[in-house]
C-alpha cells in the first residue's frame, strides 16, 4: 500500500521518513549507553523493615545480634532470607554473658577463630520455617533438620509439653514472627562438635606453649615482690665457660640413693647442673659462686653425678657481696673452697615455702650438709628464714632462684661457717685428803631414851653407846 501525506510532495515525504528513523535510532543508542537501575529480580535481595533479620537486631537477644555482626554474617543471612524462610534459635543473653565459659568466649572472639564463630552461629539457623505448631510430637519421624552450617539439629517434644532443640529447652516459642522467618528463644548456647574439637585442640596447644623453660618464678608468692632477672646483652661473651670447664672428680656420696637412678641414668644430672649454673649467671649477683663451682673446684661435676644417681640437693647460694667479704686466708688453704661449699649443700630438696613452714612450726631446724658431721641451723627471723647463729648468720635473700624437682637454689646474703670446735682440755684436779667417815651404829628407840635420861644427869659420857 502506497503511503502518502496529503499536501506534501512525495520527495519531501521520503525525507521526513528518513529523518524520523534516524531520530529514533539515536534515542535507542543513548538509552543503551545509560546505566541501568537494578531490578527487583536481581541476585541481591532487598531486605525490608519487616524482615526477621531486622527484628533480630532490634530484639531482646542483643548478645546474639552482636555476635552476628562481629562474625560478618549479615550478607550470608540476607541471601538465605532472600531464597527461603529461616528459623533462628536465639540463646538468652544470660546464657551468653554468665553461663558460657569465659575461656571459650575469648576463643570465639579471637580474630583467628572467625570461622569457628561463624559455624557456631549458623548452627542456630535452619533454612526452613518451623513454628511452634509445626514442632514434631515426641520422637516420631525424622526429628533432625539441616542447619546453615551443614550440621543437623534434633527437635523433640517431651511429655510435659516442653519443646527442645538438641540439648536446649525452648523457653520462648515464637518469640518473633515475621513473614520470612521465626525466632525461638532457647535457654542455652548450642555448640557443634567441630567447634568444640577446635577449641579443645587450641587449648591443648596453648597450655603446652605456655610452659616457659625457666627455673625460678618471677614473683614471690608470700611477699609478692617482683624479681627481675638480669639479662645478658646480645652478642656478649659468656661469663664462665660452663660447658668446657667441667672436670671429672670423685663422687661425694658413698652409695647410690634408693629409687630411680644408678647405672641406668634415669636423671641427666650434668645437664641439670649446667642449667642451674646458667640460671645463676642470667639471674645476676651470683657469678662468684658459679666461678667456684666450675673453675676453682670440681663440685659441678660431683653434683651432676649425685643427681644422676638419684640424689636431690638444695644449694644455699651466697651472693657476690657475701663472697667478696671472704679473706685470702680463708680461701688459700688447700681444700678450703670445697669445705665452704660443702657446708652450703643440703642433701634434701627444700624450697622457700617448705623451709619457712618448717621454721614456723618447729622454731629451729637443723639440716644436714655434705660437710659431715656439721649441720646448718635455720630459724624464723623478720618474716624470713635465717641460717646460722650470731655473727655468722645469713638471711634467705633470693628464694627459689632455680627449682626443677632435683636441684633447688636458694640465695642468701652471707657465707655460712660451721661453729668452731672448742678444744676441751682435761682439767687438772688437786688431790685432797679423803675424809674418814665413821658410821655410827644404829640405836634403838629404847636405848635413845636411856641416853637422853643419862645426859640429863651428866652421865652419858660414861657409855660409848650414847657418844
C-alpha positions as CSV (number, residue, x, y, z in Angstrom):
1,X,0.0,0.0,0.0
2,X,1.4,3.3,-1.0
3,X,1.8,5.7,1.9
4,X,1.5,9.4,1.1
5,X,1.0,12.5,3.2
6,X,-1.6,14.8,1.7
7,X,-0.5,18.3,1.0
8,X,3.2,17.3,0.9
9,X,5.2,16.4,-2.2
10,X,6.3,12.8,-2.5
11,X,10.1,13.6,-2.3
12,X,9.6,15.5,0.9
13,X,7.7,12.6,2.4
14,X,10.6,10.3,1.8
15,X,12.9,12.7,3.6
16,X,10.6,13.0,6.6
17,X,10.6,9.2,7.0
18,X,14.4,9.1,6.8
19,X,14.8,11.8,9.5
20,X,12.3,10.1,11.8
21,X,14.2,6.8,11.5
22,X,17.5,8.4,12.3
23,X,15.9,10.2,15.3
24,X,14.5,7.0,16.8
25,X,17.8,5.2,16.2
26,X,19.8,7.9,18.1
27,X,17.4,7.7,21.0
28,X,17.9,3.9,21.3
29,X,21.7,4.3,21.2
30,X,21.7,6.9,24.0
31,X,19.3,4.8,26.1
32,X,21.5,1.8,25.9
33,X,24.6,3.8,27.0
34,X,22.9,5.0,30.2
35,X,23.4,2.9,33.4
36,X,20.5,0.7,34.2
37,X,18.9,0.6,37.7
38,X,18.9,-2.7,39.4
39,X,15.7,-4.5,39.0
40,X,13.8,-6.3,41.7
41,X,14.7,-9.7,40.2
42,X,18.5,-9.2,40.7
43,X,20.6,-11.7,42.7
44,X,21.0,-9.5,45.8
45,X,17.6,-9.5,47.6
46,X,16.3,-6.3,49.2
47,X,15.6,-6.7,53.0
48,X,12.6,-4.7,54.1
49,X,12.0,-3.4,57.6
50,X,9.6,-6.3,58.3
51,X,12.3,-8.9,57.9
52,X,13.3,-11.4,60.6
53,X,16.9,-10.1,60.4
54,X,15.8,-6.6,61.3
55,X,13.7,-8.0,64.1
56,X,16.7,-10.0,65.4
57,X,18.9,-6.9,65.5
58,X,16.2,-5.0,67.4
59,X,15.0,-7.8,69.7
60,X,15.9,-8.7,73.3
61,X,18.6,-11.1,72.1
62,X,21.3,-8.4,71.9
63,X,24.2,-10.7,72.7
64,X,23.4,-12.9,69.7
65,X,22.8,-9.9,67.4
66,X,26.2,-8.5,68.5
67,X,27.9,-11.8,67.7
68,X,26.2,-12.0,64.3
69,X,27.6,-8.5,63.5
70,X,31.1,-9.5,64.7
71,X,31.1,-12.7,62.6
72,X,30.2,-10.7,59.4
73,X,27.2,-12.9,58.8
74,X,24.7,-10.3,57.7
75,X,25.3,-10.7,53.9
76,X,25.1,-14.5,54.3
77,X,21.8,-14.3,56.2
78,X,20.4,-11.8,53.7
79,X,21.0,-14.3,50.9
80,X,19.4,-17.1,52.9
81,X,16.3,-14.9,53.7
82,X,16.0,-14.0,50.0
83,X,15.9,-17.7,49.0
84,X,13.7,-19.2,51.7
85,X,12.3,-18.6,55.2
86,X,14.5,-19.3,58.1
87,X,14.1,-20.4,61.8
88,X,16.5,-18.9,64.3
89,X,17.1,-20.4,67.8
90,X,18.3,-17.5,69.9
91,X,20.0,-18.1,73.2
92,X,19.2,-15.9,76.1
93,X,21.5,-13.0,77.0
94,X,22.3,-14.6,80.3
95,X,23.5,-17.8,78.6
96,X,26.0,-15.8,76.5
97,X,27.1,-13.5,79.4
98,X,27.4,-15.6,82.5
99,X,26.7,-19.2,81.7
100,X,29.3,-19.6,79.0
101,X,32.9,-20.4,79.8
102,X,34.9,-17.2,79.7
103,X,37.9,-19.0,78.1
104,X,35.5,-20.4,75.3
105,X,34.1,-16.9,74.8
106,X,37.6,-15.4,74.4
107,X,38.3,-18.2,71.9
108,X,35.3,-17.3,69.8
109,X,36.2,-13.6,69.8
110,X,39.8,-14.0,68.7
111,X,40.3,-12.8,65.1
112,X,41.9,-16.1,64.1
113,X,38.9,-18.1,65.1
114,X,36.3,-16.2,62.9
115,X,35.4,-19.4,61.0
116,X,34.6,-21.2,64.3
117,X,32.4,-18.3,65.4
118,X,30.5,-18.3,62.1
119,X,30.0,-22.1,62.3
120,X,28.6,-21.7,65.8
121,X,26.1,-19.0,64.8
122,X,25.0,-20.8,61.6
123,X,24.4,-23.9,63.7
124,X,21.4,-22.0,65.3
125,X,19.7,-21.3,62.0
126,X,17.6,-23.7,59.9
127,X,16.8,-22.8,56.3
128,X,13.1,-23.6,56.8
129,X,10.2,-22.1,58.7
130,X,9.3,-24.2,61.8
131,X,6.7,-22.6,64.1
132,X,5.7,-23.8,67.5
133,X,2.6,-25.5,66.0
134,X,4.8,-27.4,63.5
135,X,7.1,-28.9,66.1
136,X,7.4,-32.7,65.9
137,X,5.5,-34.5,68.6
138,X,7.6,-36.9,70.6
139,X,10.3,-38.7,68.6
140,X,8.1,-39.8,65.7
141,X,9.5,-39.4,62.2
142,X,12.8,-37.7,61.5
143,X,13.4,-35.1,64.2
144,X,16.6,-33.8,62.7
145,X,16.9,-30.7,60.5
146,X,19.8,-29.4,58.5
147,X,21.3,-26.1,59.5
148,X,23.1,-23.4,57.6
149,X,26.4,-24.8,59.0
150,X,25.7,-28.2,57.2
151,X,25.2,-29.8,60.6
152,X,21.9,-31.3,61.9
153,X,19.7,-30.3,64.8
154,X,17.2,-32.6,66.5
155,X,13.8,-31.2,67.5
156,X,11.7,-33.0,70.0
157,X,8.8,-32.5,72.5
158,X,8.7,-34.0,75.9
159,X,5.7,-35.4,77.7
160,X,5.4,-32.3,79.8
161,X,5.0,-30.2,76.7
162,X,8.5,-28.7,76.7
163,X,10.0,-28.3,73.3
164,X,13.7,-29.0,73.0
165,X,16.4,-28.2,70.4
166,X,19.2,-30.6,70.7
167,X,20.2,-30.3,74.4
168,X,18.5,-26.9,75.0
169,X,14.9,-26.2,76.0
170,X,12.8,-23.7,74.2
171,X,11.8,-21.0,76.7
172,X,10.1,-18.5,74.4
173,X,8.5,-20.2,71.4
174,X,7.5,-17.9,68.6
175,X,9.3,-15.0,70.3
176,X,9.5,-13.1,67.0
177,X,7.3,-14.0,63.9
178,X,7.8,-12.3,60.6
179,X,6.8,-13.2,57.0
180,X,10.3,-14.5,56.1
181,X,11.1,-16.3,59.4
182,X,10.6,-17.0,63.1
183,X,12.7,-16.7,66.2
184,X,12.5,-19.1,69.1
185,X,14.2,-18.3,72.4
186,X,16.3,-21.1,73.9
187,X,17.9,-21.5,77.4
188,X,21.5,-22.1,76.4
189,X,24.0,-21.9,73.6
190,X,24.3,-24.8,71.1
191,X,27.8,-25.8,70.3
192,X,28.6,-28.0,67.3
193,X,31.1,-30.8,67.6
194,X,33.5,-29.3,65.1
195,X,33.8,-26.1,67.1
196,X,34.2,-28.0,70.4
197,X,37.0,-30.1,68.9
198,X,38.7,-27.0,67.5
199,X,38.5,-25.3,70.9
200,X,40.0,-28.3,72.8
201,X,42.8,-28.6,70.3
202,X,43.7,-24.9,70.5
203,X,43.5,-25.0,74.3
204,X,45.9,-28.0,74.5
205,X,48.4,-26.3,72.2
206,X,48.2,-23.1,74.2
207,X,48.8,-25.0,77.5
208,X,51.8,-26.7,76.1
209,X,53.3,-23.5,74.7
210,X,52.6,-21.7,78.0
211,X,55.2,-23.7,79.8
212,X,58.3,-21.5,80.0
213,X,61.7,-23.1,80.4
214,X,62.6,-21.0,83.5
215,X,63.8,-22.3,86.8
216,X,62.7,-19.5,89.1
217,X,59.3,-17.8,89.4
218,X,59.0,-14.1,88.7
219,X,57.0,-13.2,91.8
220,X,57.5,-14.4,95.4
221,X,54.1,-15.9,96.4
222,X,54.5,-14.9,100.0
223,X,55.9,-11.4,99.9
224,X,54.6,-10.6,96.4
225,X,57.9,-9.0,95.4
226,X,58.7,-8.8,91.7
227,X,62.0,-10.3,90.9
228,X,63.7,-9.1,87.7
229,X,66.4,-11.3,86.2
230,X,69.4,-9.6,84.8
231,X,69.6,-10.3,81.1
232,X,72.9,-10.8,79.3
233,X,73.3,-8.4,76.3
234,X,73.1,-9.9,72.9
235,X,76.5,-10.9,71.5
236,X,78.2,-10.6,74.8
237,X,80.8,-13.4,75.6
238,X,79.8,-15.9,78.3
239,X,80.7,-15.0,81.8
240,X,82.0,-18.5,82.5
241,X,83.0,-21.4,80.2
242,X,80.5,-23.7,81.8
243,X,80.2,-26.4,79.3
244,X,84.0,-26.8,78.8
245,X,85.2,-26.2,82.4
246,X,83.5,-29.2,83.9
247,X,86.3,-31.6,85.1
248,X,86.0,-35.1,86.4
249,X,86.2,-35.6,90.1
250,X,85.4,-38.1,92.9
251,X,81.8,-38.7,93.9
252,X,80.6,-37.3,97.2
253,X,78.1,-39.9,98.1
254,X,79.3,-43.3,99.5
255,X,76.5,-45.2,98.0
256,X,73.6,-44.6,95.5
257,X,70.3,-43.4,96.9
258,X,67.2,-45.7,96.6
259,X,64.8,-45.0,93.8
260,X,65.4,-44.4,90.0
261,X,68.9,-43.6,89.1
262,X,72.2,-45.5,89.2
263,X,73.7,-47.0,86.1
264,X,70.6,-46.7,84.0
265,X,70.8,-43.0,84.1
266,X,67.2,-42.0,84.6
267,X,68.3,-38.5,85.5
268,X,70.7,-36.3,83.5
269,X,72.4,-34.7,86.4
270,X,75.1,-33.0,84.3
271,X,72.5,-31.1,82.2
272,X,70.6,-30.1,85.3
273,X,73.7,-28.7,86.9
274,X,74.5,-26.8,83.8
275,X,71.0,-25.4,83.7
276,X,71.1,-24.1,87.3
277,X,74.6,-22.6,86.8
278,X,73.4,-20.9,83.7
279,X,70.4,-19.6,85.6
280,X,72.7,-18.2,88.3
281,X,74.6,-16.2,85.6
282,X,71.4,-14.9,84.0
283,X,69.8,-14.1,87.3
284,X,72.7,-11.9,88.3
285,X,74.6,-11.4,91.5
286,X,76.0,-14.9,91.8
287,X,78.9,-15.0,89.5
288,X,81.5,-15.7,92.2
289,X,79.6,-18.8,93.4
290,X,79.4,-20.1,89.8
291,X,83.1,-19.4,89.3
292,X,83.9,-21.5,92.4
293,X,81.6,-24.4,91.4
294,X,83.1,-24.6,87.8
295,X,86.6,-23.2,87.7
296,X,88.1,-23.4,91.2
297,X,86.6,-26.8,92.2
298,X,85.1,-29.8,90.6
299,X,81.9,-29.5,92.6
300,X,79.8,-29.0,89.5
301,X,80.8,-32.4,88.2
302,X,80.3,-34.1,91.6
303,X,76.8,-32.5,91.9
304,X,75.9,-33.8,88.5
305,X,76.9,-37.3,89.5
306,X,74.9,-37.1,92.6
307,X,71.7,-36.0,90.8
308,X,72.3,-38.7,88.1
309,X,72.4,-41.3,90.9
310,X,69.0,-40.2,92.3
311,X,70.0,-37.7,94.9
312,X,68.4,-34.3,95.4
313,X,70.3,-31.2,96.5
314,X,69.5,-27.8,98.0
315,X,72.1,-25.1,97.4
316,X,72.4,-22.2,99.8
317,X,74.0,-19.8,97.4
318,X,75.8,-16.7,98.8
319,X,75.6,-13.7,96.6
320,X,78.6,-11.8,95.3
321,X,78.6,-9.2,98.1
322,X,78.9,-12.0,100.7
323,X,81.6,-13.8,98.7
324,X,83.6,-10.5,98.4
325,X,83.9,-10.5,102.3
326,X,85.9,-13.7,102.3
327,X,89.6,-13.1,103.1
328,X,92.6,-14.6,101.2
329,X,93.5,-16.7,104.2
330,X,90.0,-18.4,104.2
331,X,90.4,-19.4,100.5
332,X,94.2,-20.1,100.3
333,X,94.3,-23.2,102.4
334,X,94.2,-26.5,100.5
335,X,90.6,-27.7,100.2
336,X,89.1,-24.6,101.7
337,X,86.7,-23.7,98.8
338,X,85.4,-27.2,98.8
339,X,84.8,-27.3,102.5
340,X,83.0,-23.9,102.3
341,X,80.8,-25.1,99.5
342,X,80.1,-28.5,101.2
343,X,78.6,-26.6,104.1
344,X,76.2,-24.9,101.7
345,X,74.9,-28.1,100.1
346,X,71.9,-29.8,101.8
347,X,71.1,-33.3,100.7
348,X,67.4,-32.6,100.7
349,X,65.0,-30.9,98.3
350,X,63.8,-27.8,100.1
351,X,62.0,-24.7,98.7
352,X,61.5,-21.3,100.3
353,X,57.9,-22.3,101.3
354,X,58.9,-25.7,102.8
355,X,61.7,-24.2,104.9
356,X,59.6,-21.3,106.1
357,X,56.8,-23.6,107.1
358,X,59.3,-25.8,109.0
359,X,60.8,-23.0,111.0
360,X,57.4,-21.5,111.7
361,X,56.2,-24.9,113.1
362,X,59.3,-26.2,114.9
363,X,61.2,-23.0,115.7
364,X,64.7,-24.1,114.9
365,X,65.5,-26.8,112.3
366,X,68.9,-28.3,111.7
367,X,69.6,-29.5,108.2
368,X,72.4,-32.0,107.3
369,X,75.1,-30.8,105.0
370,X,77.7,-32.5,102.8
371,X,80.4,-31.3,105.3
372,X,79.9,-34.1,107.8
373,X,79.1,-34.1,110.6
374,X,78.2,-30.4,110.7
375,X,74.7,-29.2,110.3
376,X,73.3,-25.8,109.4
377,X,70.6,-24.3,111.7
378,X,67.6,-22.5,110.3
379,X,65.1,-20.3,112.2
380,X,62.5,-17.7,111.5
381,X,63.6,-14.1,111.7
382,X,61.8,-11.0,110.4
383,X,59.3,-13.0,108.3
384,X,62.0,-14.9,106.5
385,X,64.4,-17.8,107.1
386,X,67.7,-17.2,108.9
387,X,70.6,-19.6,108.7
388,X,73.4,-19.9,111.2
389,X,73.9,-18.2,114.5
390,X,75.2,-14.9,115.9
391,X,77.6,-13.0,113.6
392,X,77.9,-15.8,111.1
393,X,74.2,-15.9,110.1
394,X,72.7,-15.2,106.7
395,X,69.1,-14.5,105.6
396,X,67.2,-16.0,102.7
397,X,67.6,-13.2,100.2
398,X,66.5,-14.5,96.8
399,X,64.2,-17.5,97.3
400,X,63.7,-20.2,94.6
401,X,66.2,-19.0,92.1
402,X,66.1,-22.4,90.5
403,X,63.8,-25.3,91.2
404,X,63.4,-28.3,88.9
405,X,62.4,-31.0,91.3
406,X,66.0,-32.3,91.8
407,X,68.1,-29.2,92.5
408,X,66.9,-26.2,94.5
409,X,68.9,-23.0,94.7
410,X,68.2,-20.5,97.5
411,X,70.1,-17.2,97.5
412,X,71.4,-16.0,100.9
413,X,73.2,-12.8,101.8
414,X,76.1,-14.3,103.7
415,X,78.7,-17.1,103.8
416,X,78.0,-19.7,106.4
417,X,80.7,-21.4,108.5
418,X,80.2,-24.2,111.0
419,X,80.6,-23.4,114.6
420,X,84.2,-23.7,115.8
421,X,85.0,-26.8,117.7
422,X,86.4,-25.9,121.1
423,X,89.4,-27.9,122.3
424,X,88.3,-29.3,125.6
425,X,91.5,-29.7,127.8
426,X,91.4,-32.1,130.7
427,X,91.1,-30.3,134.0
428,X,93.8,-31.0,136.5
429,X,92.3,-31.8,139.8
430,X,94.2,-31.2,143.1
431,X,94.4,-34.1,145.4
432,X,92.5,-33.6,148.6
433,X,92.7,-35.7,151.7
434,X,89.9,-38.1,151.9
435,X,87.5,-37.7,154.7
436,X,87.2,-40.6,157.1
437,X,83.6,-41.4,157.5
438,X,82.7,-43.2,160.7
439,X,79.5,-45.0,160.5
440,X,77.6,-44.8,163.7
441,X,75.9,-47.9,165.0
442,X,72.2,-47.8,164.8
443,X,70.4,-47.4,168.1
444,X,67.0,-48.4,169.1
445,X,64.4,-46.1,170.5
446,X,64.6,-47.5,174.0
447,X,68.4,-47.0,174.1
448,X,68.0,-43.5,172.7
449,X,65.6,-42.6,175.5
450,X,68.0,-44.0,178.1
451,X,70.8,-42.0,176.7
452,X,68.7,-38.8,176.9
453,X,68.0,-39.6,180.6
454,X,71.7,-40.2,181.4
455,X,72.6,-37.0,179.5
456,X,70.2,-35.1,181.8
457,X,72.2,-36.2,184.7
458,X,75.6,-35.8,183.0
459,X,76.5,-39.5,183.0
460,X,76.1,-40.2,179.2
461,X,79.8,-39.9,178.6
462,X,80.5,-43.0,180.6
463,X,78.7,-45.1,178.0
464,X,80.2,-45.5,174.5
465,X,76.8,-46.3,173.0
466,X,75.5,-42.9,174.0
467,X,78.5,-41.0,172.5
